[in-house]
Amino acid sequence: MADKYKIIGPVYDFLSTIYSGRQIHKCKTAMNVDLKADDKILFAGVGHGRDAIDAAEKGAQVTVVDLSATMLKNVEKNLKGKNFKHPIRLVHSDILAFDEVGEYDQVVANFFLNVFPEEFMVTVMKHLGTLVKADGHFVIGDFHYPTGNVLTKAFQNAYWYIAVGIFTIFAKNAFHKIYNYPQHLENLGFSIEKKQSFNVLLIPSLWSMKASRKQIAKPQQEDAA
């Protein structure tokens, strides 16, 4: 399969820094703060891997899965000279072919789900959900769903459409509206535990969220007569 990121992949980190003033990096690493040593973490579609490296520096057992050989090569470059308690495991694969079900304390999809058309995105989300342990977490970092007043929503939409337009042209990503990830997580049986927004020009333009599976209340037993 052709590597869609052969052209734009090498400058991915540079573009994200120029476009967000490092807010994208902060968004990607926001939910690493609660990680514990030896936690098993999966990063799907990892880009240049700086969020994965941050997790490994905290002692987590990190697995990275990406279909783009270009992106994985950039991760390898960023790993040079670094030593962790658990070496980062790099997997070159389609995420839907990665079937380590129920193995991970945290599954992370940072700026990854937005590359797909919505119907297929939901399919990928469902699959990622199966990789999360019963008591684990699903983390998503991405462009902020439009909220607030008319001007705020207009900026949020414009900020997204400029980005998606560039990646549609150079990487053939799907061109679509901003996805409502909290709603999709709820639909898949997850409950949002934590959410953090990141501003660009004082407007919340990116966000990260951590979700866990909804606990189904057990029916109470009636007292014996």
Secondary structure, DSSP 8 states (H G I E B T S, - for coil): ---TTTTTGGGHHHHHHHHHTTHHHHHHHGGGGG--TT-EEEEES-TT-HHHHHHHHTT-EEEEEES-HHHHHHHHHHHTT---SS--EEEES-GGG---TT-EEEEEEES-GGGS-HHHHHHHHHHHHHTEEEEEEEEEEEE----SSHHHHHHHHHHHHHHHHHHHHHH---------HHHHHHHTTEEEEEEEEEEETTEEEEEEEEEEE------------
